[in-house]
Amino acid sequence: MEGEEFYGAAYKGSKQFKQQEVKTVNATGFGAAADDYMERGIDLNEHLVRNKPATYFFRMKGDAMREAGIFDNDVLIVDRSLKLVSGKVIVAVLNGELLVRRFHKNFSSAFLIPENSRYKAINLAEFSDFTMWGVVTYVIHPLSP
């Protein structure tokens, strides 16, 4: 396979550098003495993203999952490579519309369950156009509105 090149994702993370290898300079041109003891910063991509090519970020609209701790305007981290398992919160495409619900499957049927008593469960047997888009792995939201 001579001449072939492999192109991966552009973002490689920051694991290849230790904090001591990152040069810092202040106004005088010398690094601070404490730089020798500084810890490496936290890269949220390394902690929250398991499969980079299959991971997407969504902005939640609505309050259907409020009791699950997912609020309006939260950022959802969605992994498309995970399997559809009963009990997981998923992003579903139902008749062309994106929904965030908890997937529940029993012996005879499957449902999309909201985590808000104002909404009804959706029986998937009633719809012909259902696709699981991805599984929600993390939710990011501010502590105060």
N, C-alpha and C positions, 0 to 999 in steps of 0.2 A: 504494500500500500504506500509506495513511495510518492511523495508529493501531496498527500492528503493532509489537511490541517483540521484540527478540532477546535471549534469555537464554543466556549461555555458562556455562562452568565457573566455580564460585565462586572457585577459587584462580587468581590471575593471575601468581604468581611475584613476585620482588622486583626485577626488572630496571628498573622504572620509577623506582627510587630509587638515587642514588649514596650511598656511605657518608657523604660530607660533608653530605648532606641529612638524614640521620637524626640527630636531636638526642639528645645524651647529657648527663646531669647527674650530678654526684657529690654528696656530702653538703653541700658548701658552696654548691651551686647553679650552679657554673660548670663547663663542660666542660674536660677535660684539654687541655693544649697539644698533645699528640701526636694528638688527634682530627683535626686538619687534615690529617695525613699517613696516616691509616688507610686500608687497602684495604677494598673491599666484601667481605662474607662470602660463603661458598660456599653456594649453594642446590642441594642434590642433585637436586631435582626438575628443575631446568634442565639438569642434566648427564646424568641417567639415564632420564628419561621423554621419549620422542620424540613420542608421540601420547597426550595426557592422557585423552581420553574412552575410549580402547581399552586402557589400561594397568591391570594389576591386580598386586597383590602376593600371593604365595603363601608358605606356610611348607612347606619340604621335609620329608617324613617318610620315613625309610628310607635305605638306602645303595646303591641300585641305580645311582646315577650318581657314585659315589665317585671313580673314576679320571678323571672329567671335571672334578673339582674342586668337585662339588656334594655337600655333606655333610648329614647329618641336622640339622634345625633351621635350615638356611640360609634366607634370604629370597630368593625368586625374583621378578624383575621380568618380567612376561609381557605381551607386546603382541599383542592379538587381531587387529590390522589387517594384520599381516605374512603373506605367502603361505607356504604349505607348500613347503619346498625340501629336497631330499635333503641330509643332513649336519647339519641344524639340530637343536638340542635343543628339544623341544616338550612341552607339556602336552597329553596325549591323553585322550579319554574312550573307554574300551573296555568295552563291556557295562555301562555305568553307573559304572565305576570310573575315577578320575583317576590317570594314570600320567605320570611324567616320564621320557622316553627320547629317544634320538637317532633321528630318522627317516631311513631309508635306502630308496631306491627304485631298482630295476634295471629291465631291460627287461620282465620278466614279473610281478614281484611287489613288494610293499612290506613293510618290516619295522620294528619298534620294537626298537632295539638298546640293551641296558643297558650301562653302563660299569663293570661289576663281573662278574668271572668266575663268581660264584656264581649268577647269573641267566642264563636262556636268552633268546635273541632270540624275538620274537613275530612270527609270520607273519600279516599282516593279512588274507590270503585266507581264513583259517580262522574269521574273525569277521565277523558281519554288521553289528554295531553299533559302528562306529568313527567318531569325530569328532575332528578336530584342534581343540583349544580355543584354543591360542595358542602363540607362539614365545617361548622364554626369551631375553631380551636381556641381562640382568645377573644376577649372583649376589652376595649380600652375606653374608659370614660373618666371625666373629671370628677373629683370628689364633691364639688359644689357646682350647682347649675350656673 
